[in-house]
Amino acid sequence: MELRDINNFVQTANEDQLKAFGFLGQWMAENIPKYCTCASKCSQNCELAKALGGALQAAGQKLQVQ
């Protein structure tokens, strides 16, 4: 899977898929401080992690518009 695949998924996702993606984004936002204890801050420096975070935000925004 490439970075653009994540964004394409969000752009074509149906409402249920967006809700699932939104739930995942919310869960990650709440639990990353508990589970991501990596000293290198990989969730902030990794391009794939940043792309996933951006796609999760886009899914949330798309849900709000609907």
N, C-alpha and C positions, 0 to 999 in steps of 0.2 A: 504494500500500500504506500502510495506517495502522498505528499502533503496536499496536493491539489485534489486527491480523491476524497479527503476528509471534507474539504469545502464543497465539493460537488455533491457529496451526500447530503449536507445540510441544505443546499439550495433546492434539491429535489425531494427532500423528505416529506412524508405526509405528517399529519398532526400527531398521530401516535408515536411516530419515530422522533419527532421533535420533542414531545413530552418526555420520552425515555432519555434522549440526549440531554435535555434540561435537567432531569433528575440526576443523571450522572454528573453533570457540571456542578450542581448544588452539593451533591455528596462529596465530590472532590474538594470543593472550596472549604467545606466544613472539616474535612478529615486530613487534608494535606499536612497541617501543622502537627497532627498526631503521628502520621505514618511516614512523612518525608523528613527524615532527620539527616539527610545527606549534607555533609559539610560543603560540598561544591555547589550547592543550590541548583541541582540539575533541572529542577522544574522551571527555573528562571533562565538558565543558560542553554538548554537543549532546544534546538530548532523544532523538533517534532513535538515536544511538550508545549512550546509556545504556540505552534500551529493548532494543536488540539484545544488549547485554552481559547484561542481566537474562534475556533469553530463552535465551541460550546457557548461562547458569548453570542455568536451570530444566531445560533439556534434559539437561545433565550429571547433575543430581540425579535426574531421572526414569529415566535409564539405570542409575544405581546401585541404584535400588529394584527394578528388574526382575531 
